[in-house]
Amino acid sequence: DAGCGTGALSIEAARRGADVVAIDLSPTLVAVARERLPPDIDPSKIDFTSGDMLDPKLGEFDFVVAMDSLIHYLPQDICRIMAGLASRTRRSLVVTFAPKTPALALMHFVGGFFPRGDRAPAIEPVGEQKLRRLLTSDPALQRWQVGRTHRVSSGFYTSQALEIIPR
């Protein structure tokens, strides 16, 4: 669980039988995740760690999920990050990104007029087709192909989930 935040996905994956490495840059969020571990989950099923999700020392994985961990990156950086994670993934890599929609583009533009201290960290709207082109043309991802993709919308929240799988 790359960018695990407060651990909701990690906990659900462990509940379904997975052994999980849950990593986030924020030690505070990782501490909250540890505290929220329900009693029905064996603590040895989740390795909560604070650090860089791209660190190769974390090992290899069957599945990698990066939910909202890449929303602040430009498309070419998302591709580079996915290539790095894919090199250590056996079965499936799922990421979410902020989709480039007219509404989000307008909010992004208007947000630029606010003083920097009054703004949330910038998200980078990404066109799915552009990201697909980058992924399919990256030599480091030649053994991978785009799998499922799905728009996730709930109230104000919108993201695009995209999976890559081995060919």
BELTA-V232061 format. One line per field, one symbol per residue. burial: I if it has 16 or more other C-alpha atoms within 10 Angstrom, else O. Layout:
burial = ???
This chain:
burial = IIIIIIIOIIIOIIOOOOIIIIIIIIOOIIIOIIOOIOOOOOOOIIOIIIIOIOOOOOOOIOIIIIIIIIIIIOIOOIIIOIIIIIOIIOOIIIIIIIIOOOOIOOOOOOOOOOOOOOOOOOIIIIOIOOIIOIIIOOOIIOOIOIOOOOOOOOOOOIIIIIIIIIO
